[in-house]
Amino acid sequence: MKIGILDALTVGKDIDLSPLSQCGELVIYDLTSPDEVAERVKDLDVIITNKVILGEDNLKGCTNLKMIALLATGYNNIDIEYARKKQIAVANVAGYSTESVAQHTFAMLLHLIEHLGQYDDYVKSKEYADSETFTYIAWPYQELSGKTLGIIGLGAIGKAVARIAKAFGMQVIYYSTSGTNNSASEYRRVSLEELLKESDVVSIHAPYNEQTHELIGYEQMRQMKPSAYLLNLGRGKIVVEEDLARALNEERIAGAGLDVLEKEPIDHHNPLFKVKDKNKLLITPHIAWASVEARKTLIQEVIMNIEAFKKQEHRNRIV
């Protein structure tokens, strides 16, 4: 089998991709632009990709294509109906980054709530060297213990976040974006309005769909406590970025941490660049999923998906 990875750079240069060669003859491309796709895939039996858009326009010249193996959980970049019509198998990978995203959630929260950037800058600027006292409490911070964490989307990642929150002594409530998740009996399910009003931290771990599109806008942020923090580790379009910038500038909320954005990479004119107090906003470039362990697991899962397909087994199949 001829196998091609179209965007290997998205899993990092530090991850060994050579184990994928056990599945067949392997060719690796760091990145593939839209006008390069058709030529690169035309002779492949298996396409491996993370975010390259694949559909009739660039797949119609394929004569041998049997499978698309995704380096991701989401598959909105694949024309599923075309794949089904042409009997091209499509398999994704789920659950590989749960602990990684949960860890990153609290890394962001602790950075914000304890003002670590400001304190680090204070010491490294040598201002602390001239201090009259051994401690310098310019940015007071609160303990997480006793605070309420409101989770939007209590799937596998949301539950992992809830588990860590309990270890910190936090109370956990959640809002089901689908309206059907009643499985977490140990946590109190509330309406979105209740969650926003009660929570000291609102953490988003929901998928993007019609129910979550621009779920959190200015009016929702106005319902939050002025001392509350908003975290989005779900999908960028769940939070209205212009409204978030406004809420932060008006001090409607204390701060926000984002690992996902409406457009990735971020646009040069993104309204979030207009937030006046940069310390209130922490943005990371969609890396919550990408611990070394998670990326190694991802590659192994793709290998198992391909091997299962070769054995005519259905494993993580979308089509």
CORBEL-V215270 format. One line per field, one symbol per residue. psi: psi as a letter, one per 40 degrees, with the letter a starting at -180 (. if undefined). burial: 1 if it has 16 or more other ideal C-beta (glycine too) atoms within 10 Angstrom, else 0. A space follows every 50 residues. Layout:
# CORBEL-V215270
psi->???
burial->???
This chain:
# CORBEL-V215270
psi->hhhhhdgddeeieehhedddeeeahhhhhdihideeddddedeidhhhic ehhhaddeedehdehdihhhfidifeehgddddddefhihhahiededdd dddddddddddddefddddddddeeedddeieieihgdgiiiidheihhh hhggaddddddddddddefihhiihhddeeheegdeihhiidddddddid hhhhfiihaddehfdhadddddeiideiihhhfcidedhhddddddddde fdidiihheiidhhiiidfhedeehdgdeehhhigfedefiddddddddd ddddddddddefihhfhd.
burial->00111111011000001001001001011001000010011001111111 11010001100100111111110010011001100001111110011111 11111101101111100010010000000000000000000001001111 11111011111101100001111111100000010010110100110111 11111101000100111001101110011111111111111011111100 01111111111100010001110010000111110101111001111110 1111110110000001001
